[in-house]
Amino acid sequence: MRIGIVGCGRIGARHLDAYQKIGEVEIMVADENEVAAKALADSPGVTAAALDDLLDLGLDALDVCVPSHVHHRWIVAGFERGLHVFCEK
């Protein structure tokens, strides 16, 4: 399964930790702060992606971990791509 995490702050890091415990999950992370994305991608099975490219990487699901005021944009974009979308709000 390929999961994209958009937002690499505290919540994105928590979700990444949970996905890694599942095993056999390939994870792509992206953030407008590329340094944060690269830092989060510093573990096996995790790849940093450019924010604009995340939805073009053959994902099965999108985990939205950005600030609340940006949720709608990412949720709609994920649904338009036919992805399963996870958002806690």
BALOBA-1460 file (C-alpha; in Angstrom, 3 decimals):
// residues 89
<rec num="1" residu="m" x="0.000" y="0.000" z="0.000"/>
<rec num="2" residu="r" x="1.248" y="3.488" z="-0.860"/>
<rec num="3" residu="i" x="0.247" y="6.255" z="1.515"/>
<rec num="4" residu="g" x="0.918" y="9.948" z="1.059"/>
<rec num="5" residu="i" x="1.204" y="12.192" z="4.085"/>
<rec num="6" residu="v" x="0.783" y="15.876" z="3.392"/>
<rec num="7" residu="g" x="2.067" y="17.938" z="6.287"/>
<rec num="8" residu="c" x="5.285" y="16.974" z="8.061"/>
<rec num="9" residu="g" x="4.845" y="18.626" z="11.423"/>
<rec num="10" residu="r" x="4.034" y="16.990" z="14.743"/>
<rec num="11" residu="i" x="0.839" y="15.246" z="13.568"/>
<rec num="12" residu="g" x="2.419" y="14.029" z="10.324"/>
<rec num="13" residu="a" x="5.285" y="12.534" z="12.325"/>
<rec num="14" residu="r" x="2.855" y="10.751" z="14.675"/>
<rec num="15" residu="h" x="0.909" y="9.304" z="11.759"/>
<rec num="16" residu="l" x="4.130" y="8.201" z="10.061"/>
<rec num="17" residu="d" x="5.156" y="6.366" z="13.218"/>
<rec num="18" residu="a" x="1.818" y="4.529" z="13.274"/>
<rec num="19" residu="y" x="2.056" y="3.546" z="9.590"/>
<rec num="20" residu="q" x="5.570" y="2.221" z="10.080"/>
<rec num="21" residu="k" x="4.303" y="-0.088" z="12.831"/>
<rec num="22" residu="i" x="1.853" y="-1.633" z="10.354"/>
<rec num="23" residu="g" x="4.677" y="-2.714" z="8.076"/>
<rec num="24" residu="e" x="4.663" y="-3.298" z="4.324"/>
<rec num="25" residu="v" x="3.563" y="0.285" z="3.719"/>
<rec num="26" residu="e" x="5.374" y="2.615" z="1.345"/>
<rec num="27" residu="i" x="5.047" y="6.218" z="2.489"/>
<rec num="28" residu="m" x="5.544" y="9.462" z="0.607"/>
<rec num="29" residu="v" x="5.704" y="12.669" z="2.633"/>
<rec num="30" residu="a" x="5.355" y="16.233" z="1.418"/>
<rec num="31" residu="d" x="5.240" y="19.654" z="2.992"/>
<rec num="32" residu="e" x="5.622" y="23.231" z="1.812"/>
<rec num="33" residu="n" x="8.670" y="23.192" z="4.078"/>
<rec num="34" residu="e" x="10.920" y="20.843" z="2.097"/>
<rec num="35" residu="v" x="13.403" y="20.608" z="4.972"/>
<rec num="36" residu="a" x="10.648" y="19.202" z="7.217"/>
<rec num="37" residu="a" x="9.665" y="16.665" z="4.542"/>
<rec num="38" residu="k" x="13.255" y="15.530" z="4.060"/>
<rec num="39" residu="a" x="13.749" y="15.205" z="7.819"/>
<rec num="40" residu="l" x="10.629" y="13.050" z="8.145"/>
<rec num="41" residu="a" x="11.745" y="10.938" z="5.176"/>
<rec num="42" residu="d" x="14.963" y="10.013" z="6.950"/>
<rec num="43" residu="s" x="13.805" y="6.471" z="7.688"/>
<rec num="44" residu="p" x="13.372" y="3.245" z="5.701"/>
<rec num="45" residu="g" x="10.353" y="3.037" z="3.413"/>
<rec num="46" residu="v" x="9.729" y="6.783" z="3.468"/>
<rec num="47" residu="t" x="10.348" y="9.114" z="0.544"/>
<rec num="48" residu="a" x="10.110" y="12.902" z="0.463"/>
<rec num="49" residu="a" x="8.138" y="14.251" z="-2.471"/>
<rec num="50" residu="a" x="7.573" y="17.710" z="-3.836"/>
<rec num="51" residu="l" x="4.255" y="19.079" z="-2.622"/>
<rec num="52" residu="d" x="2.995" y="19.565" z="-6.183"/>
<rec num="53" residu="d" x="3.910" y="15.989" z="-7.151"/>
<rec num="54" residu="l" x="2.486" y="14.061" z="-4.198"/>
<rec num="55" residu="l" x="-0.854" y="13.179" z="-5.775"/>
<rec num="56" residu="d" x="0.852" y="11.952" z="-8.958"/>
<rec num="57" residu="l" x="2.809" y="9.161" z="-7.244"/>
<rec num="58" residu="g" x="0.314" y="6.303" z="-7.550"/>
<rec num="59" residu="l" x="-0.968" y="6.577" z="-3.988"/>
<rec num="60" residu="d" x="-3.701" y="4.406" z="-2.523"/>
<rec num="61" residu="a" x="-4.489" y="6.814" z="0.298"/>
<rec num="62" residu="l" x="-3.805" y="10.370" z="1.416"/>
<rec num="63" residu="d" x="-3.366" y="11.379" z="5.050"/>
<rec num="64" residu="v" x="-4.053" y="15.092" z="5.489"/>
<rec num="65" residu="c" x="-1.926" y="16.516" z="8.329"/>
<rec num="66" residu="v" x="-1.818" y="20.171" z="7.353"/>
<rec num="67" residu="p" x="-3.368" y="23.077" z="9.302"/>
<rec num="68" residu="s" x="-7.172" y="23.044" z="9.388"/>
<rec num="69" residu="h" x="-7.652" y="25.975" z="7.011"/>
<rec num="70" residu="v" x="-5.961" y="23.954" z="4.225"/>
<rec num="71" residu="h" x="-7.781" y="20.644" z="4.827"/>
<rec num="72" residu="h" x="-10.533" y="21.240" z="2.281"/>
<rec num="73" residu="r" x="-8.146" y="21.748" z="-0.622"/>
<rec num="74" residu="w" x="-6.277" y="18.502" z="0.045"/>
<rec num="75" residu="i" x="-9.358" y="16.436" z="0.865"/>
<rec num="76" residu="v" x="-11.095" y="17.445" z="-2.362"/>
<rec num="77" residu="a" x="-7.927" y="16.882" z="-4.396"/>
<rec num="78" residu="g" x="-7.535" y="13.403" z="-2.895"/>
<rec num="79" residu="f" x="-11.147" y="12.467" z="-3.626"/>
<rec num="80" residu="e" x="-10.853" y="13.781" z="-7.166"/>
<rec num="81" residu="r" x="-7.946" y="11.346" z="-7.657"/>
<rec num="82" residu="g" x="-10.006" y="8.464" z="-6.298"/>
<rec num="83" residu="l" x="-7.908" y="8.130" z="-3.139"/>
<rec num="84" residu="h" x="-8.950" y="7.043" z="0.307"/>
<rec num="85" residu="v" x="-8.553" y="10.189" z="2.417"/>
<rec num="86" residu="f" x="-7.862" y="10.340" z="6.139"/>
<rec num="87" residu="c" x="-8.343" y="13.612" z="8.003"/>
<rec num="88" residu="e" x="-8.901" y="13.953" z="11.736"/>
<rec num="89" residu="k" x="-11.028" y="17.078" z="11.652"/>
